[in-house]
């Protein structure tokens, strides 16, 4: 199995990307290889200071870079020799089994939608994020920004995507699905939440635990929390801001330290035909390592195939 990484993506690329790549490959199985995509001369020079297994890291040259400020659609169409474009081309051809980048997130979404495509039957893909759990481990929140406006049937599919992700990648048996709302009662919330609840409450496709409120995000009420992308994005950025405040005031403990984005690596795009993970633009070496390992775990679990089978049954 080969796992691709865009070495040129991110605010601190290529240095942090290469550092993270070396850290990640040391945790790979003997049968797994890491493919670094970017300027070959730069990558070779940067790698020279590290101790790594040369048989398990490959380099694929890319002469162009999609910058963080580039228009995603225009850049993806015009910069055909960019590290992002080449990464998606290799993923589409199955020359690599997963692809990740901390670069231009819009370009990563464009590549996912138009190069890899959504799984047949998936209405809208979703990005997922991890929320630290007081009892240990993490809860999964989706969507966190892909689709700010959505409909009840899309939230229903998010529950399917999140349930499979939780069970296959994180080993949660029969994960509980919660619908993020302003109250626990069935008829609470806006029309979107009320409609989604009616669809979910008797579902045989997942283990629906009912509505949960914002205060329940960090407990055991649900393993997977479903919401529209607007709400999810506000939640995850509020969590990031809270972590920053605690860090600046030297108030972090073991639990709050787990809010550090480095520990999560990135957000997977669920519902497309191959594993793709988008990392935070400010990712350091540790974050890149965890992003690569997450994409590897998704590929090893054959997550896209299992989501496809589940959606086909639902259809």
VENDA-V68032 format. One record per residue. N is the residue number from 1. OMEGA is omega in whole degrees, 0 to 359 (999 if undefined). NEAR is the number of other C-alpha atoms within 8 Angstrom. Layout:
N & OMEGA & NEAR
N & OMEGA & NEAR
This chain:
1 & 180 & 7
2 & 182 & 11
3 & 183 & 15
4 & 177 & 14
5 & 172 & 14
6 & 184 & 17
7 & 185 & 14
8 & 184 & 13
9 & 177 & 17
10 & 182 & 16
11 & 184 & 9
12 & 177 & 10
13 & 1 & 11
14 & 188 & 11
15 & 183 & 8
16 & 178 & 12
17 & 180 & 17
18 & 176 & 14
19 & 180 & 9
20 & 179 & 15
21 & 180 & 15
22 & 178 & 11
23 & 183 & 11
24 & 186 & 12
25 & 178 & 11
26 & 178 & 7
27 & 178 & 6
28 & 172 & 9
29 & 180 & 5
30 & 182 & 5
31 & 185 & 6
32 & 178 & 10
33 & 178 & 13
34 & 180 & 13
35 & 180 & 13
36 & 185 & 14
37 & 182 & 17
38 & 180 & 17
39 & 187 & 12
40 & 181 & 11
41 & 179 & 6
42 & 181 & 7
43 & 181 & 14
44 & 179 & 8
45 & 182 & 8
46 & 180 & 10
47 & 187 & 8
48 & 181 & 7
49 & 184 & 6
50 & 172 & 7
51 & 183 & 5
52 & 180 & 6
53 & 184 & 6
54 & 179 & 6
55 & 185 & 5
56 & 174 & 9
57 & 177 & 11
58 & 179 & 10
59 & 175 & 10
60 & 186 & 10
61 & 173 & 9
62 & 186 & 13
63 & 182 & 9
64 & 179 & 11
65 & 170 & 13
66 & 184 & 15
67 & 182 & 8
68 & 182 & 9
69 & 180 & 5
70 & 172 & 9
71 & 186 & 8
72 & 184 & 10
73 & 181 & 9
74 & 182 & 8
75 & 181 & 11
76 & 181 & 14
77 & 187 & 7
78 & 182 & 6
79 & 186 & 11
80 & 179 & 9
81 & 178 & 10
82 & 180 & 13
83 & 179 & 17
84 & 181 & 14
85 & 180 & 12
86 & 178 & 12
87 & 179 & 13
88 & 176 & 13
89 & 178 & 9
90 & 180 & 10
91 & 179 & 14
92 & 180 & 9
93 & 181 & 7
94 & 174 & 7
95 & 168 & 8
96 & 184 & 13
97 & 176 & 13
98 & 182 & 15
99 & 179 & 16
100 & 180 & 14
101 & 172 & 14
102 & 183 & 16
103 & 184 & 17
104 & 185 & 15
105 & 177 & 9
106 & 178 & 9
107 & 177 & 14
108 & 177 & 12
109 & 178 & 8
110 & 179 & 12
111 & 180 & 13
112 & 185 & 13
113 & 189 & 10
114 & 177 & 7
115 & 183 & 10
116 & 178 & 13
117 & 179 & 9
118 & 174 & 12
119 & 179 & 11
120 & 181 & 7
121 & 177 & 8
122 & 183 & 10
123 & 180 & 6
124 & 172 & 8
125 & 180 & 11
126 & 171 & 14
127 & 182 & 13
128 & 176 & 14
129 & 181 & 12
130 & 178 & 9
131 & 180 & 11
132 & 183 & 12
133 & 183 & 12
134 & 182 & 8
135 & 181 & 6
136 & 181 & 6
137 & 185 & 7
138 & 165 & 9
139 & 182 & 14
140 & 179 & 13
141 & 174 & 14
142 & 7 & 17
143 & 180 & 16
144 & 172 & 18
145 & 183 & 12
146 & 183 & 9
147 & 180 & 11
148 & 178 & 9
149 & 183 & 7
150 & 184 & 10
151 & 183 & 8
152 & 182 & 11
153 & 176 & 8
154 & 177 & 10
155 & 176 & 13
156 & 178 & 11
157 & 176 & 11
158 & 179 & 12
159 & 178 & 13
160 & 181 & 13
161 & 182 & 11
162 & 180 & 13
163 & 180 & 14
164 & 178 & 11
165 & 181 & 10
166 & 184 & 14
167 & 187 & 12
168 & 182 & 10
169 & 183 & 10
170 & 173 & 7
171 & 179 & 7
172 & 181 & 8
173 & 179 & 5
174 & 186 & 8
175 & 179 & 13
176 & 181 & 13
177 & 177 & 16
178 & 176 & 15
179 & 183 & 13
180 & 187 & 11
181 & 181 & 12
182 & 177 & 9
183 & 183 & 9
184 & 185 & 10
185 & 185 & 6
186 & 186 & 8
187 & 178 & 5
188 & 170 & 11
189 & 180 & 10
190 & 183 & 6
191 & 178 & 6
192 & 182 & 10
193 & 179 & 12
194 & 179 & 12
195 & 179 & 9
196 & 180 & 13
197 & 181 & 12
198 & 178 & 8
199 & 189 & 11
200 & 196 & 9
201 & 180 & 8
202 & 185 & 7
203 & 173 & 9
204 & 183 & 5
205 & 181 & 6
206 & 184 & 12
207 & 185 & 10
208 & 181 & 11
209 & 178 & 10
210 & 178 & 11
211 & 169 & 13
212 & 181 & 15
213 & 183 & 11
214 & 180 & 8
215 & 182 & 5
216 & 185 & 9
217 & 190 & 13
218 & 180 & 10
219 & 186 & 9
220 & 182 & 8
221 & 180 & 10
222 & 175 & 14
223 & 180 & 13
224 & 182 & 16
225 & 186 & 15
226 & 177 & 15
227 & 174 & 12
228 & 185 & 15
229 & 178 & 15
230 & 181 & 11
231 & 182 & 10
232 & 180 & 14
233 & 177 & 11
234 & 181 & 9
235 & 186 & 9
236 & 179 & 10
237 & 173 & 8
238 & 177 & 8
239 & 178 & 9
240 & 179 & 11
241 & 179 & 8
242 & 177 & 8
243 & 180 & 13
244 & 180 & 8
245 & 181 & 8
246 & 180 & 11
247 & 181 & 9
248 & 181 & 7
249 & 179 & 6
250 & 183 & 6
251 & 182 & 7
252 & 170 & 10
253 & 184 & 6
254 & 182 & 6
255 & 184 & 9
256 & 176 & 10
257 & 180 & 9
258 & 175 & 9
259 & 180 & 12
260 & 183 & 10
261 & 182 & 11
262 & 184 & 11
263 & 184 & 10
264 & 176 & 10
265 & 182 & 17
266 & 181 & 15
267 & 177 & 10
268 & 173 & 12
269 & 183 & 13
270 & 178 & 11
271 & 175 & 14
272 & 192 & 14
273 & 179 & 10
274 & 182 & 10
275 & 176 & 16
276 & 179 & 11
277 & 178 & 14
278 & 180 & 15
279 & 176 & 16
280 & 181 & 11
281 & 182 & 10
282 & 184 & 8
283 & 173 & 16
284 & 183 & 11
285 & 180 & 13
286 & 179 & 12
287 & 178 & 16
288 & 178 & 17
289 & 182 & 14
290 & 176 & 15
291 & 179 & 15
292 & 181 & 14
293 & 177 & 9
294 & 179 & 11
295 & 176 & 16
296 & 181 & 10
297 & 178 & 9
298 & 179 & 12
299 & 181 & 12
300 & 180 & 7
301 & 185 & 8
302 & 188 & 8
303 & 182 & 14
304 & 179 & 13
305 & 182 & 8
306 & 175 & 9
307 & 178 & 13
308 & 180 & 12
309 & 181 & 8
310 & 180 & 9
311 & 178 & 13
312 & 177 & 9
313 & 180 & 6
314 & 180 & 6
315 & 999 & 5
